[in-house]
Amino acid sequence: MPADTPESIRKAQIDALLLKLPGVSARSLGGVDAYFVSDKLFACVGDKGLGLRLPAATATELQFSCEYVGPYSPGGMATTREWVQIMRDDPADLAKDMDLVQQSLEYVKKGRR
């Protein structure tokens, strides 16, 4: 049996956090592990952490105010102002960012307006 890779460990920890939230489902989208609410994409497993869709102003503020948040381009697509990647050294620490996950859920459920 192969050893767990950092990527598989990160995905398992993100699954444990996100899939317990009401209405959240997971599936692969263009080779990226993605999470949906109301059938709308709100999060992805990134190469260094968790990608989240947030209002552009919030995403910009986070990138300047948090050393562990940076731009994110899901599946190699062009980076947009609405996407950030939360990059924690220990993927288990993503639990500290559940308020951002909740903001993302609400933003996407309301139609991103």
N, C-alpha and C positions, 0 to 999 in steps of 0.2 A: 504494500500500500504506500503510495507516494506521500511524502511529508507535506503538511499544509504550507502553502505559499503565503507571503504577506498579502497578496491580492485576495486569496480565498478567505483568509482570516478577516480582512477588512470587510469583505462582502457579508460574511456570516454575522459580524458585529453590527453592521448597518441593517441587515435583515431583522435582527433581534430588536433593534430600536424602532424601525419604521413600520414593520408589518403588524405590530401590535396596535397601531393607531387606527381608529375607526375609518373605514372607507379606503384604506391604502392597499394597493395591490402592486405586484412586481411582475415585470416581464423584460425580456431582452428587446432592445430597440436599436437596430443597426449595429449589433454587436456590443452594445453598452447595456449593463444592468441598470434598469430604470424603474422608477417608482411613480405611481399614478394615484390621483385622487379625483373622483368624478370623471374618470377616463382622461384626465389631463396630466401631462408630465410635470412633476414638480421637483424631482431629485434624481440623481444618478450616482453610481459608484464611480468615483474619479480615479485617476492613476495615483493620486496622492491623498485622497480623502473622499469627502462627500460633496458633490456638486448640488447647489440649490438655486432655484429660480426665486428671485425677490424683486421688489420694486427697484428700479434703477438707482434712485437716490439712496436707498438703504444699502444696496450692493456697493455703490461707490464709497459711502461712508465706512462700511466695514473694511474695505480694502485699504483704506488709509488709517483706520484706527485699531485694527487687530493684526498682529504680526503673523497669525496663523490663518489668515484669510487672503485669498488671491483670486485673480480672474480664472474662469473655467470655460472650456469649450467642449461640450459633451460630444463624444464620438469623433473628435477632431474637427468639428464644425467651427466656423469662425466664432470667436469670442463675442458675446453680446454683453451689453451693459446690465442685463438682468441676471446673469449667472455669476456665482462665486463658488470657489472651492474652499471648503474648510479642511485644513491640513493639520491634523493633530499627530504628534509623534506616536502616541498610543491610540489606536482606533477606538479603544474602549472609552477614551475621553470625549468622543463625539456625544456621549450622553449629556455632557455639559452644555451642548448647543441645541437642546430640544426646543428652546424658545425660538430660535431661528427656524427650525424645522416647522414649528407651528405657524410662524409668520408666513413661510413659504406656502404651506397648505392653504391658509386663508386667502392669500394673494391669488393663487391659482384657482381656487374654488370660486372666487368672486369674478373671475374673468380677466384678471391681471389689469384692471383699470385703476 
